[in-house]
């Protein structure tokens, strides 16, 4: 071991390793450490330790003129090992820089990642070398973005597509083998063409921050496929990098940027699913790979009465301490980096209620939301909350601040119950189809604050939602005890796959019903990637550990008819501003007309009454949308107008003769969509009836006069 001869004081900011074109500045925050060594590693793994002598406001820093991009590095942090007081310093452990922009690989458990001696409790400090955490790599931040521009899609015009980098591309026949499962794979023309043709505006990528594969999964031959176990909040995961496969892990950064650039060129935004509520280091018996060994009390919520233990609002062992200014800065610096350097367009925050917690209560005015609200960069991108966690009072749908959208779990549950055939839901469905004004209107938000979804990565796929009533998670090797038990699904008469033509026809129809109501209602629709081609997980509703055919798209057996239907419905939504309003319906009478902006109808053509809304037997309805009633303007300031639309829903098990209304001068209604027949066309005169089949949706159009 040698000491680097050239060492300058450097600067305390920015944190991390920053190359300035000549040398590299290193800066690491630790409030409680007594000493820090920067560890530089050559290609053979030989280590050079450089003591950091300078300290400014708890930031240890130095500038090394000789260090260039490509240099691998870590830290050894000295201090007291006293878990009973929350201190877990151990210089025998080489730690990852929390601000590392690129990593040299994944974790290596066989080389040691524990600050204590495994096999006993955590009170005995490990005295053997632990070098299993990935090392950081100094990167050159420059990248040629050319004339790339962000699509900047207004929220109310967005159609979000949730996808996994690997799952989307792994088996696509037109993606080169060496690019499958990677950022570069998404940037290939076959994938870009598919997404453009589908019509989505935004792809929401499941976690791409570097994560850890837990030993208990590896021991079973499984991995943490979803990636909700973050190790680094700045580095794109090398598992999804074609460059890393070729031996250039630092190339993952530019590869990710190139993917974003390609998606933007196709008019598609990039939203990241981010996990700032906890890290991969787990509880008091978990590994020491970064934060825990750098400054445990700063980064984690510890139990005040016994700081050996961690508060766990996430079900993963720990919760980040967002009450500490430095942890807040870490999150904000990470978010800002992904916007400014990586050019992403927004974030979906996993278990976001955890970030809002004060002591034991969720507080929407917590420091986290206050600081984001005023940030001139982060405050201008799409912010989406998963508004729940596992702690008491953690279900907070409808309670996030202005400028935040939310995954609307109430929408999912109500819509599933409606199409399942459960009664007593008319008023709830009325709210869900119009943007959930009961949840969002009174706090200054708009319909697009409701991220509507029927399926997401966590749960059944759409095809499985109509095929299974019980979970079938045996492949997870947890005795089928994992995953949700309350799925609100209906298998249409048989559990699992069947050759019964009547059941399969109903399942095809039900999938279309879900897609139609999702994409033709107010709010921001989110489509689970693969639902449009009939992707199945064989009834697994918790495929978090299935990095295989269970989770990957089956491109060889895609449902072409369902894909065509999905494209058609997305196109209908995008072509009619009445279907993606910026404002809630007011129920107002439109000047010069005898009808309101929205009218709710019974199947006999009469307007729905309070009795109809409260009747548990009401399982059908018609929604008339007046094209003159948008009360909005287009980008040029001109009044926004549309055709008149009529959406008919029948969730009952019997056909209904639905009388089409004579409203707004509509003499004839033209059929646009029928979930019982992908090719149905025709017209019905006002006052006449159409057969609305059991469990079906129809959409009619009347050109505005």
Helices and strands as residue ranges (DSSP letters): E 16-19, E 24-29, E 35-41, E 47-51, E 54-56, E 59-64, E 72-78, E 81-82, G 83-85, E 87-88, G 109-111, E 136-137, G 155-157, E 159-163, H 165-169, G 177-179, H 183-186, H 189-198, E 202-205, H 215-218, G 238-240, H 242-245, G 249-251, H 252-265, E 269-274, H 291-299, H 325-340, E 346-349, H 353-356, H 367-374, G 378-380, E 382-385, E 405-407, H 409-420, H 426-433, H 437-440, G 441-443, G 447-449, E 450-452, H 462-465, G 474-476, H 501-520, E 524-528, G 531-533, G 555-557, H 560-575, G 577-579, E 598-601, H 610-614, E 620-625, E 644-650, E 656-659, E 668-674, E 683-685, E 689-692, E 696-702
